[in-house]
Amino acid sequence: MILSAAFVLALCLMCAAMVLCLWRLVQGPTMPDRILALDTLYINTIALLVLLGVYFPSQVYFESAVVLAMSGFISTTAFCKYLLRGDIIE
């Protein structure tokens, strides 16, 4: 009973954090703000997948969280390199 209530609370808080990050992604005044919001959004998505993987007994959530973490790191690095240099591949 207490564990399911904690799961619902954590799920609601993660969804609220994702909505706020999405708002900053759309509303952000500068490009670094948008890149940071996108980075935080995919980190919150990873946390949500891990939370679902703990609640539901399936390995698919953990595997997808690892894949999302790798692709998110690469995309954030590429966005930052494009922002600093104007070119991704040298």
HELIX and SHEET records of a PDB file:
HELIX    1   1 ILE A    2  GLN A   27  1                                  26    
HELIX    2   2 MET A   31  TYR A   55  1                                  25    
HELIX    3   3 VAL A   60  ARG A   85  1                                  26    
END                                                                             
